[in-house]
Amino acid sequence: MFDPDQPLTDHVTTGRFIVVFASEDTDAPELLGSCGVRDVADSRDFDGPLLESGGPPAGPAGSRSGPSVLGGAAGAGEGSGSVYFAELGIAVVDADPEQLGTLRTRSIEQRRPLSVSPELVHRVLTGPPGGRGRRAAETPPSVDFADTAELTWGLQAVQAVQSGYTGAGIRVAVLDTGFDSAHPDYAGRAVTVQSFIAGEDAQDGHGHGTHCIGSACGPRDPETGPGYGVASGAEIFAGKVLGNAGSGSDAGILAGIDWAVHNGCAVISMSLGADVAQVHPPYVAAGKRSLAKGSLIIAAAGNNANRRGGDPGFVGVPANSPFIMSVGALDSSLGVANFSARTLQGRGGQVDIAGPGVNVYSSWPMPKRYNTISGTSMATPHVSGVAALLAEATGLRGRELWAELVQEAQRLEAASVDVGSGLTLAPPPADPSVPDGSAPRSYQPL
Amino acid sequence: MDQHIIVTVDEDHAEDVEGVAARLRGLGMQVESVLGSLGMVSGSADDSCRPALEAVDGVASIDIQQDVQIAPPDSSVQ
């Protein structure tokens, strides 16, 4: 892989360049030609693969003998010939710096985003590590996040603000103890409430629900205290499925899920569960059917561990459903929280991802207004908020949104049975100068 | 004994959850909610009704409801 942090001389390069065009850019060869890049073979002009061994296609680059029309891959400096792979929107070009400069200038003038990278030589991976061009695995620097006057440690850790996305246009359901509709931090916000508890309205008589809603969808810039909400622009659906005493049952929880799916909520956050190892079939069906309708259920792994006491716990219902994402809790050093449940062996029982879940500051019913508490219940809405940002940034829903969350997560030193794919991370900012809009986190223009 | 149950409707009857619920009612189930998006019916029924309910066309499975309980508001871990 091209590492922009390394000087180019560390790599074996061919002297040619890889140009990635935006997927909607339909006339890339013409642009290359206009910049003086000559004889660009177009994969659309050939029936077979351009790189087929021993059978170079006809055409300008095909006159070259050897195993490949792009024979330059055999060694640095031997590159010659250019080819455009139409299915990928990617070209390998034999161009000089002046031509590349012209290409860059024209791409900006014509608002056609593209990236240019040196073509690297790849070899079969053999031999012990430590050879040329390799680096030993690095231990990541230790971190210790802390709440500041501006942001909670959790918002800093998931990189919510840097993202630029707020979850605008995304509906997020939080199924919990309800919501304090009188909370001043939500004045002017779109909040839809519904109670599924007989004899109780949707007002939060516990606090847990208002706290979870805060981490997922609260403000980043409240009038007092630090910002604490990941998806501060999302539309909130607060379903009360746990009574003021903190208890609920399947009927109310499933009714809440049904309501959220019916209302088109892309994300359903459930900081609730029972310490039951046996997978409960209704949540298998509910998770699967919700995903199929574009709603991703994200649930707390559970707080039944006592790691310091030697008990790692297990993921309970409903997070152990194979179609419900299970969230573990991290402390501010990105270590596993003492109470955070470990993967339950068996299909669906894994911890899938992790989020900030120790000493989490968020909203609480008035007059207390704020509270700082811990739990996988607090980690879950951080992931749900990130899911809303990803849903906004990518347009993905359901299973694809699940995959995106897992892919974007920051891998940790902690065991995967405890943190899954690691710390959930907000999407990087949109970059109109990069093909397909989203640059890798380490991306630097050449 | 009366049990709180969740009836999961099979995929073939996803568009007729109400119809399945009506058949369940006719066999003694007290239907509480019909969940059209998920294809489920919640309610209660006596244990003795269970075999008849499970035999209803469109029923995939019947499960006894479980409860969840979160920690009290003053708990540091929730």
Interface residues (C-beta under 8 A of the other chain):
Chain A: T177 H206 G207 H208 H211 L242 G246 S247 G248 S249 D250 A251 I253 L254 A255 I257 D258 V261 H262 S271 L272 G273 A274 V276 H280 P281 P282 A285 A286 R289 S290 K293 N303 V317 F339 I373 S374 G375 S377 M378
Chain B: H4 I6 T8 E32 S33 L35 G36 S37 L38 G39 M40 S42 G43 A60 S61 D63 Q65 Q66 D67 V68 Q69 I70 A71 P72 P73 S75 S76 V77 Q78
